[in-house]
Amino acid sequence: MPAVSKGDGMRGLAVFISDIRNCKSKEAEIKRINKELANIRSKFKGDKALDGYSKKKYVCKLLFIFLLGHDIDFGHMEAVNLLSSNKYTEKQIGYLFISVLVNSNSELIRLINNAIKNDLASRNPTFMCLALHCIANVGSREMGEAFAADIPRILVAGDSMDSVKQSAALCLLRLYKASPDLVPMGEWTARVVHLLNDQHMGVVTAAVSLITCLCKKNPDDFKTCISLAVSRLSRIVSSASTDLQDYTYYFVPAPWLSVKLLRLLQCYPPPEDAAVKGRLVECLETVLNKAQEPPKSKKVQHSNAKNAILFETISLIIHYDRVVLDPSWKKQNSRLSSFGPNGPDVWVARSGHDGNGGQELRLSEPNLLVRACNQLGQFLQHRETNLRYLALESMCTLASSEFSHEAVKTHIDTVINALKTERDVSVRQRAADLLYAMCDRSNAKQIVSEMLRYLETADYAIREEIVLKVAILAEKYAVDYSWYVDTILNLIRIAGDYVSEEVWYRVLQIVTNRDDVQGYAAKTVFEATVLEEMPPFPERESSILAKLKRKKGPGAGSALDDGRRDPSSNDINGGVEPTPSTVSTPSPSADLLGLRAAPPPAAPPATSGAGNLLVDVFSDGPAAQPSLGPTPEEAFLSELEPPAPESPMALLADPAPAADPGPEDIGPPIPEADELLNKFVCKNNGVLFENQLLQIGVKSEFRQNLGRMYLFYGNKTSVQFQNFSPTVVHPGDLQTQLAVQTKRVAAQVDGGAQVQQVLNIECLRDFLTPPLLSVRFRYGGAPQSLTLKLPVTINKFFQPTEMAAQDFFQRWKQLSLPQQEAQKIFKANHPMDAEVTKAKLLGFGSALLDNVDPNPENFVGAGIIQTKALQVGCLLRLEPNAQAQMYRLTLRTSKEPVSRHLCELLAQQF
């Protein structure tokens, strides 16, 4: 390439770039750019005799301005004119401008094609390379039609320079990928394959890339490349690093070419020729041996190059082992002719002989597979995450081979440990895949047990896949159908909604078709569902004994019970049956989240002070109901006059439902309803409302698309509330989006007392408006009513999702439509504290992802909104600017209304 003369430094361009860098603000930069654009425009229009140097300088400035992100709508013709210059630097800038700014459908393409044709015919290698690079960069069909016939001729011409051949091969590859029908290779095939013997390693590297792409469509035409590729690979593998000094990378000779040759060989079955096959086996063994040698350098580049060749070698060994040998063709002595029905990656060997002594076509010796497995096993505990991932992925394939399956099974403990301890979700997924692949009758119970244990904490994105794997393994390797039934029921209990219909249908089919398992299955299901739903019936006891237990605690009555009952089995509040006047408990059959597994602890009697009404709302366990303790006189009288016993059916029956008011029957929400609602966007517990009469507290829990909320109504006065009626109302279409099941409370609330209401919530579809809570009662004979917004927002059904940086940015780009993004720039309403911001984002429901955003001050999160109808993935990015006291919040989801609503909700928290 010609040297750039000192006069080509373009001082004007350097000054312009310096001015741009010295701009103090964006406005100053735009002003300087507009001034320069006006100057360039006037030069192009006014001075018709502009010399080549000036054109080049101004075209360079336009290119720099474009790279800064500004639109350029002129200067294209001047760039085309530079192509006719005989100076390299001017021609180079012209081609560079065209490659970057000219659209493939531009009207200037014909003029550009003429300039390219002249340069290709000039036989000047520098100009030819510039023209070939431009063709590859633009890659339009019109260019392909114009030059598809000329480029193969340049590639195989004997007088072409090595740099030109290299550029021609890559240019032809680019055109073939864009328009395969434009590249006819029939007459050039043999000469292109012969490039694998070229002395220049750069030409060989480019030719291998081209042949690998071409042979996938026409394998028979390029079959002769196998022997040449093996010969070239053998020379590289057996050579010392000093033999290929120009292509040795950190003591590894030609690593990129070696990887490309190994990938080319994976497009074909094992070589038929015994000599070629033996040479290839020797190459593979040499690579495996070199991988065991001590490293020649501590640099990461050295290990990366060695490992790249090793993993590609193992991929080739696995590929050859997967070649299917069809015994029915062994007598026909026909040659390998074409790809199998599954595409170019699966070959069918139609002969049992290779014509050289009757040897089978299978190349992979069992010891090669076992050695490959052992090599991969060393990477399972490597400190590099990428190597652990690749090792698990390759061993998944080895596990399906009859020769290496047992060798893979020896690493089961390491794989199980990876499933438990790996921080990267993609590595955990590969570990689950490997456990599935290595499973057989000898280890099925262990693997299924570990996968079930992992399922409890697995990422939501892969739960359905894990469920399917467990169901398949349980059915495939079940030697005991009682174990199968127990496993499937345990799977359903853990996975819930992630169990697909196919799994349900298959279980029912197996149980229905086998008489010997039906009895056990029915008994197990009955115990797991019906008996679990039955509430415990306390024994009838005298009111005196009840009062004694209330005063002394649950243990006081154990001596009187004569050991008949376990004190720990008492119902809530220390074994005292709650009466409808003080508490309303949730129906056991409506336990959506299994919260009844931890009964509320006994609560001490509440005082009449208003501040103690919700003392248990913020405790760790489900809240208990405080009540005012009776005076000694009242207790004495109540012991003398025991209450009339209720019938057993009355204890089970719910109060008769009354007609709930509709949205039109209630008043509008109180003015501060939105402010009260915003306090609960990032938290689940607290006081929702309080005035001089009433205090309303909230404690809630949400999992997937289900939720449970406890509402606590405290009477702050000494006067009883009459006709107390809290009701949940669904405005608009919310009834079809959110299902709320409520439990009625007692109609009277004594002065200083508190009652509890339980709400079971299910998110059916994404929603934008919260339900309303209407509370009506009479106080001192006067009717009272208020309407609040219930703190149930769409982010409550957020399930945090961990992601690697690569997965995050890939998903971020997929959600690139304008309607999928919502962005808001707003002033900070509270002091900007990083820990407080982090706590709010976690309370909002998303997972915070570390080391994803290049700016460590920014916050990046990901999660999935779980509804019954669908799942909505959500990615968010919060950029705080402490100097300006402002935030920029960006959310991307797959649904436009959800993006806007979440953005509004979260922005109000800062």
N, C-alpha and C positions, 0 to 999 in steps of 0.2 A: 504494500500500500504506500502511495507517495507520501513523503513527509510534508507537513503543513509548514509553509514558509512563515517567517516572522511577521510579514506584513498582513497575514490573514488573521491576526489576533482580534480584529474588529473592536477597536477601542470604544466606539459608540455603543456597542452592545454591552460591554463591560460597565460603562458609566450608567446605562439605563438599569441594569440589574442592581448595581450599587444603590441607585436612587430608590428603587423599589424596596430593597432591604432596609433602608434607613427611614422608611415611612413610619410615623408614630401611630397611625390609626388606619383603619380600613378605608375611611373616607379619603385620607391623603393618598393612599395607594390607588384608589379608583380615579382620583383627580389626575395623578401623574400618568396613569395608563391612558385615560381619555385624551390627554394632551399629546402623548406619543402616537396614538392611533390617528389623530387628526393630522399630525405631521407626516406620518407614513402615507396616509391617503392623498395628501396634497403632493407628495413627491411622486407617487405612482401616476397621478393624473396630469401633473404639470410638466414634469421633465421627461420628454419622450426619449432623450438620449441618455438615460440612466445607465451607468456602466454595470458590469457584472458584480463587482465588489459591493456596490451600493445596494443592488437588488438582494444579494445574499445577506447583507447586514440587516436590511429591513424585513426580509422573510424570516430571519432568525428571531427578530424581535416579535413578530407576529406569532411565531411558534411558541416563544416563551410566554407571551400573554395568554395564549390558549391553554398552556399547561398550568397557568395560575387559576384557570377556571372561568375565563371570559370567552364569550362567543366571538368568532372571527368570521366576517362575511365578505371579505375581499382579500386580494393578494394571491388567489389561486393561479391566475393566469401568469403572474410574474414568476411563481414557482415552476410552472410548466416551462417557461422560457429558459429557466436555469438548466433544464435537462439537456439543452442543445449546446451548453458550454463545453469547452475542451479542458477546462480546469477541474481537477478532481474535487476541490473543496466546494465550488459552486454547484457542481452536479450532485454532490453528496447532500447539500442542504436542500436542493430541489426535490430529490427523492425522499428525504426525511419528511419534508413538509407534506408531500403527497401521501406518504404512507400513514401519516397521523391524521390529517385533516380532510383528505378527499374521500367522499363517500363512494361506495362501489357502484352506485347508480348515477354518478355525476355525469354531466354532459361532456366533461373534459376527458373522459376515459379514452376516447378515440385518439385525441392528441397525445395523451400519455402513452398509449400503445405504440404509436408511431415512433416516439422517442425511445421507447424500450426496444423496439425492433432494430432500430439503428445501432443501439449499444450492443445488443446481442450479436449483431453481424460485424461489429468492429474488430473482434478478436482481441480486444484489449481486456485482459483478465480483470482489472480493477473495475472498469465500466460494466463488464458482464456481471460481476458479482453484485454491483449496485442495482442493476436491472432485475436480476433474479430475486434479490431481497425485496424489492418493491412488489413484484408479482406475488410473492408469498405473503406479504403483509396485507395487500389489498384483497387478494384471493377471490375476486369477483368471477362470476361465470363468464362474463364477456372476455376477461383476460384469459381464462382457462381455454376458451374456444380459440383465442388468437395464438396462444403459445404452447398448447398441450402437445402439438406434434414436434415443436422445435426443441423443447427441453430434454426429452429422452435422447435426441441426437447429440446434444451438447454433452449429456452425461456420459455417453459411451464413446465419444470421439477420442481417438488416440492422441490428438494434439491438445486436448483440453488440459489446462493446469489443474493441479490437485485442489486448489481453493475453489475453482469453478465447478469441478465435479461435486465437491461437497455441497456447495450452494445449490447446484442443480438437483441433487438428490432430495434435499430438504424442501426445495420449491415444488418438486413433483409430488412429494408426500402431502404437502399442503393442498395442492390442487386436487389430488385424489380424494382426500378427506372431504373437501367441499363438493366436488362433482365427480364421483367415481366413473361415470359413463364417458367422461371427456378424456380419459387417459388410456388409450389402447396400447397394451404392452406386448402384444403377440410377437412381433418381430424383434423386439428389444429384450425379451425375457432372459435369454441365455447370457447375453452380454452384461445385463444388470447383475445377474447372479455371480458372474465372474469377478465383479468388483470386490467380492469377499476375499480375493487373493491379492488385492492391490497392496502395494508397499506402504502407502500412506495410511496411517491409522485413522486419521480424520475422515478420509473417504470411506474406509471400511465401516466406521461407526455410523455415518449417515446412510450408507447402503443397507446396513442391517435394519435400521428403523424403517426404511422404505420397503424392503422385502417382507418384513414381519407384517406390515399392513396389507401388502398386495397378496400374500399367500393365504390370507384368511378367506379371500373370495375365490382364488384360483389355486388351490393347493397342489394340484397335479402339475401345473406349469412350473412351479418353483421347487419341486421335490429334490432336484439336484443340489439345492443349497444345503442339504443335511450334511453331506460329507465335507463340504467346504467349511461349514460352520464348526463342525467337530474338529477339523484340522486346525483352524484358526484358534479355537478355544484351547486346544491342547498346547499350542505354542505359547499362549499367554500364561496358562496355568503352570507350565513346567519351566518358564523362564525366570531368571532372577530379576530383582527390581532394577539392576543396573543395565539389563539388556534393552529395556524400554524406558530410557531415562526421560524422554520428552512426554511420555504418557504414564508415568508412575506417580501415583497420588499417595503420599505418606506411606511409602514402602510397599504399596499394593499396586502391581502392574495393571494398567488399563482396567480399572474396576467398572467403569460405565460400559465399555465394550463387552466385558465379560457378562454383565447382567443382561445386556441386549441379546447376546448370542444364546444364553440359557433360555431366555423368553422365546426366541425364534424356534428353538428345538422343541418347545412345548406346544407348538402348532402341529407337530407331526408325531406319529407313533415311533417306537424304537427303531433304530436303523436295521435294515435287512442284512446288510453286509456284515459278516462276522468281524472283519478287521476294524471296520468303523465302529461297530458296537463295542469291541474290546477297548478301543482307544477312548471311547466316551466313558466307559465304566472306570477306566484308569483316571480320567480327568475328575470324575465325581469323587472317587476315593482320595485323590490328591487334595481336593478342596476340603473334604472332611478332615483330612490329616492336618492341613495347615491351620484349620480353625482351632486345633488343640495346642498348637505351638504357642510359646510365650509371646506376648505382643512385642513388636519391634519399636513401638513408640507409645507413650502415654497419652498422646493427643487423641481427642475424641474422633477426629477425622479418620485416623487409622482404624479404630475399632468399627466405625460406621461403614467404611469401605469393605472391611473383611466380613462383617455381618451381612451386608447387602448381598455379596456373592454367595455366602453360606445359605441364606434363606432362599435365594433363587435356585440354588442347587437342590435343596430339599424339595422345593416346589416341582422341579423337574423329576426327581425320584418319585414323588407322589403321583405326578401325572402319568408316568410310565406304568406305575402299578395299577392305575385305574383303567388301563386299556383292557377292553373286554375280549377274551378269547372264546370264540364260539366253536365248541367241539364238532358241531355238525358239518363244518367246512374242512375238516382236517384231511379228507380224502380227495378234495377237489383241486388242491395244489394251485389255487388261484392267488394272484398277488393282492396286496393291499391296494384298494382302488379308490375309495372315496370316504368321505366323512359319514359317520353314523347319523341316525335320525335326530339326535339331540344337538346337532350343530358342530362347529369346528373343534370344540374342546373334547369331544368324545369320539374316539376312533374305534372302529370295529376291525379286528384282525381276522381276515377270512382264510387264513392258512395256518396250519400247525407247523410249517417248515419254512426255513428261510433260503433253501436252495444250497446250503453249505453244510451238509451233514445232518440235516433234519432237526436242528436246534429250534426250540420254540422262540417266538418273537418277543416274549416277555423279557425285558431287559433287567428290571430291578431284581437283584438278588435279595433274598430275605435279610441277609446281614446288612445290606445298604439301608433298608427300611428301619431296622432295629438301631443302627448307628445314628440315623437321622433322628429317631425318637430320643435317643440318649443325649444327642447334642441339644435338642430343643429343651429337654428336661433341665439342662443347666441354666437356661434362661428364665425358668419359671420364677426364680427368686432373685433375678437381676434387679439392680437398683433403678434401671431405666424402665419407665412405664411402657414405652413403645416396644421394647424387646419382649417384655412379658406378654403384651397383647399379641404380637406376632407369633410367639411361641405357642400360646394357647390356640390361636387360630389354625396354625399348621398342624398341631396335634389333634385337632378335631377331625381333620382329614385322615391322618394316620390311624386314628382309632377305628376307622371303617375297614382297614386292611386286615386280612387274616394273619399276615406275618407280623404285624407290629401292634396288634390289639393288646396282647398280653404285656408288651413293653410299656404301652401307654398306661395301663392299669396300675403299674408300680408307682405312678406319681399321683395317685388319687388323694392322698393326704395333703399334698402340696396344693392341689387344685381346690380342695375343700377349704383350705385355709385362705386361699386367694378369694374365694367367694365370700368369706366372712370379713376379711380385713382390707381388701382393696378399696382405695378411695375413689378411683375412677370407675364410673358406672359402665363404660364400654368394656373395661377389663373384666368386671364382674359378670357382664353378659357373656363374654367369651368363655369364662370359667364355667358358667351354667351350661353353655353349649357343649363344652368338652365333657362335663359330667354326663350329660345326656348321651353323647356319642360313645363313651366308654362303658356305659351301663350294660350289664348282662345279669344272668340269674345269680351269679355269685356275689354281686355287690348291689343288687337292685334295692334292697331294703335300706341299706346305708345311704345310697345316693338319694332315694326318694325322701328319706327322713331329713337329710341336709337341705334339699331343695324346698321342702315345706317350711323348714325353719327360716330359710332365707326369704321365702315369700312374705313373711310377716313384715319385713322391713325393706322389701324390694322397691325399686323405683316404679312409679305408676306406669311409665312408658313401656315397661317390659313385663308387667305382671301377667297380662293375658297370655303372653308367650310362655312364661314359666308355668302357668296353670295348665296349658295344653301339653307341655312336656311331661309334667307330673302325671297327668291323666293317661297319657300314652304309655309311659313306663309302668304305671301301676297295672294297667290292663295287659301289657305285653309279657311282663315277668311275674304275674301273680300265680304263685303255686298254692296259695291259701286264699280262698275267696273271702274269708272273714277279714284278712289283712287288706284285701282290695276294698271292701266296703268301708272299713275304718279309715283307710287312706283317703278315699273319695269324700267321705263326710267331713273329715278334717280339712281337706282341700276346700270344700264349699264353705266351711266355717271361717277359714282364714281369708279366702279370696272374695267371697261374696259376689258382687256384681261382675267381677272379672271372669267368672266361670261362664263360658259361652254356652249357647243352646246345644251345640254339637256334643259337648261333654255331658250335659244333662241327658240328652236323648240316648247316648251310648250307654250310660250307667243304667238307665231304665230298661234298655234293650237286654243288657246282660242279666240283670236281676230277673226280668220277666221270663227269659228263656232258660233259666237254670233253677230247677225246683230245690236243689240242695242249698241254695244261698238265700232263697226268698224269706224263710223264717228268720234267719239271723239278721237280714237287712231290715225287715219290718220291725223287729224288736229294737234294733239299734236306732233306727230313725224315730221310733216312738219315744224312746228314752231321751233322745237328743232334742226333741221338739216339744211333745205334749207334756211330759213330766216336768221339763224345764220351765214351761210356762205356768204351771200350777202354783198359785201363791201358797205360802205356808199358813196353815190354819192354827192359830194359837189355842191352847186349851182354855176352857172357861175357868175362871178363878174368881174368888171373892174380891170385892172392892177393897177390903181391909188389906189383903195380901198385895194388891196393886199399889195401894198407898205406901205400904212398907217398902216396896221395890223402888217407888218413885223417890222416896226420901233417902234410902240407904244405898241405892245403886243396884245394878243387875245381880251382883253377887250376894246381896242380902237375902234373897229368897231361895237360894240354892239349898239351904238346910231344910227349909220348909217343903220344898218340892220333892225331898227324899231322893234326889238324884234322877228324877224322871226326865228333866230337860237340861240341855246344855245351855248355860247362860249366853254363850256366844251366838246361839241361834235365835235370840230374841229379835223381834221386829224393831223398827226404828224407835229412837228415843228410849233406849234401854228396856225394851220389851213392853212398853205401854202401848196399847192399841190407840192409834190416833182417832179422834172423833171428828165427824164431819164439820163441827163448828170451829175447829182450829186448823185443820190441814186437809189438803186434798192430794192424795198420792197418785202417781201415774199408774195406768193399767199395765199389768205385767205383760200382756200380749202385745202392747204397743212399744216395747222396749227396742227402739231402733238401733241404739248404740251399745247395748249391753251395760248401761250405767248402773243397773240394779245390782251388778256383781259386787259393788262396794256400797253397802248401806250407810246412810248418813250416821255420824256419831251422835251420841247423846249431847244435847245442848243444855247448858245451865239455864235456870229460869231468868228471863229478861226482866229488867227493871222498867219502870214506867217512863224513864227518860227517853226522849226521841232519838238521841244519838246511838242508842243500843239496839234499835229495832232491827238493823241489818248486820248485826255483829258477825253472823256466820256466812254472809254472802261471799266474802273474800277468802274463806278458808279453802284448804286444798281439796277436801272431800266434798260431796254433795251436801248442800246446806240443810241443817236441821231447823226445826221450827221452834223459836223461843216462845214461851207463854208465861203469863203472870202466875206465880205460885199462889195458891189459896191461903187465906189467913188460917190460923189454928182453929178458930171457931168454925169456919166453913169446912175445913177438913174433918173436924169432929162430926159435924152434922151429916156430911156426905157419907161418912162411914156408917152412920146409923141408918141412913136411907139409901140403900144401893139402888142404882138406876135400873129401870126395867130392861130386861134382856131383849136384845134384838134377835130376830130370826136369822138363821144362817144365810138365807137367800138375800136378806136385806144387806148383809155385809158385802155381798158380791155385786149387787146391782148398782149401776150408776144412777145419779139423779136423772129424772126425766128431762130430756133435752127440750129446750125452748127455742123458739124461732130467733135466730141471730139477726141483729139489725143489719141492713144493707148500707152501702155508702151514702145513700140518700137520707137515711134515718139518723145519721150522726152529724155532729157539727164539724166545722173545719178544724184541722190541727191547731194547737196553740201557737202563738207567734214564734216562740223559741223552739219549736219542734225540730227544725233543721239543725240548729245549733246543738241540741241534745243528741240528735242522731249522729252528728259528726264526731262526737266524743267517743263513740263506740266503733268507729270504722277500724281502728287498729287495736282494740281491746275487746274482751268479752265480758268482763265483770265490772260492776260499779252501780252507782245510783243514777237511775234514768230520770227521775223526777222527784221533786220535794217541794211542798208548801206547808202552811201552818196546820193542815189537816192530815195530809197523806204523804207517805214516802213509798216510792216504787224502786225496788232494786232488781238487778238483772245478773244472772249467772248462766253462761251458755257454753256449749261445746259443739264443735262441728267436725265431722269426718266424712270425706268424699262428698256426696250430694245429700247427706243426711245431717240433721242437727237436733239438739235438744236444748231447750231454754227453760230456766226456772225464773219465774217472776214472783217477787216477794212484795206483798202489799201490807204496809205497816200503818196502823191507826195511831196517830200521834196525840190524839185527844183522849179524854177520859169518858167520852160518850160513845155508845155503840153505833156502828154504821148499820143501817137497815137497807134491805134490797140491794146489797152489794153485787154488782154484775160487771166484771171485766170481759170484753169480747174482742176478738180479732176479726178485722174486716179487710177484704181484698178489694181495693179500688180497681176499676177498669178491667183489663184482661188478666190481672194478676192471678186469678183463680186457676187459669190454665198453665201458669208458669211456676207457681209456688203453692205447695200443699201444706197447710198448717192444721194439725190435729190438737185440739185443746181439751183440757180437763176442767170441768166446772168447779167453782169453789163455793164455799158456804155463803149463804145470803146475808149472814150477820158477822160482823167483825167487832169483837169487844174492844173497849177502850184500852189502849196500850198493847194490844195483841197484834199478831202478824199471821197472815195466811199465805200459802204458797200455791202457785198455779204452774203446771207443767205443760209445755208446748213441744210437740214432736213435729219437726219441719223436714220437708223433702223438696229439693230443688228439681223441678221438672224440666224447665228450660231457662235460658238466661233472661233476667228481668232487670228493669231499670228503676222501678218505684218500690219502696218498702211497704209492707202491710201496715195497717193502722190499728192502734190499740185504743178502744173506747172503754172508759171506766165510768160507771154510773152508780150512784148510791144516794141514800138519804141521810142527812146529818142534822139532828135536832128537828126533824120534820121537813127540812128544806131540801129539795132535790139538788144534787151536785153532779156535774159531768165534766169530763175533759177528754180530749182526743190527742194521742201522741203518735209519733212514727216509731214503729217497733224496730229495734236495732238489728235488722236482718238485711244485709246488703250483699251484692253478688260476690264480693271478695271473701265473704265468710266461707265460701265453698272452694276457695283456693287451696290446691294441694301443691306444696313446694316441690320443685324438680331440680335435681343437680345436673349440671351440664359441663362438659369440657369446653374450653374456649373455641375450639374448631367447630364443635356442634352448635354452639351458640351463634357464631357468626354465619354459619351455613343456614340455620333456621331464620336468622335475622334478615338475610338476603331473600329468602323465600317469601317472607311477609313484607314485600317491598311495594305493594300496590298503595296508591295514595289513600284509599278508603280504609286500609288496614292499620294505618298509623294515626295516632293522636298525639299532639305535642302541645305543651303549654310552657310559656316562660312567665314567671311570676315572682313577685317580691316576697322575701321571707317575712313571715308574720311572727316568728319566734326566733330566739337566739340560735345561730347555726352551730350546732354541736354534733360532731360525727357519730358519737355513741348514741345520742338520742335519735338521730336520723336512722341509724342502723336498727335500733329497737322498733321504730315505727314501721320500717319496711318489713321486718320480720313479723310484726303484729298484723300487717296488711295481708300476709299470707304467702308471699313469694319466698323462694330460697335466694339467699345472697351468694353470688358467685365470685370467688376470689381469683385474682390474676387473669381476669378476662379483659377488662378495660385497660388500655395503655396508660391512662391517667389514674394513679392510685387514689385520687381524691373522689373519683366518681363511684357510683354504686350501680351494680348490674344485677338484675334478678330474673328468675324464670319460675313459671308455675303453670298448672293446668286447672282451669275452672271445671269442676265436676258437676254435670247435670245428668238427669236420667236420660234425656234425649241424645245428648252429644257432649263431647269434651272440647273445650276452647283453650288452646295453648296461648300463653301470654308471655311476652318478653318485655322488660322495662329497663330504662336507663335514666338515672337521676344524676344531673351534673350541677353540683353546687358551686357558686362563685362567691367566695367569702368576701372578696374585695368589694364587689358590687352589691352584696347582700341579696342575691337573686338565685333562683333555681331554673334549670331547664329540665322538664320531665318529658320523656318520650316513651310511649307504649305502643306495642304492635301485637295485635291479635288477629285471628282469622275472621272476626266479625266486627264490622264497623261500629255498631252501637255499643258493643262491649268495650272497645278501645276508648271511645269518647267518655263513657260513663266511668270507667276505672280511672282515667286521667283526671276527671273532675273530682272524684272521691279522694284520690291520693294527694292531689295538689292542695286541698283544703287542710291537710294535716301539717303543712309546713309554713 
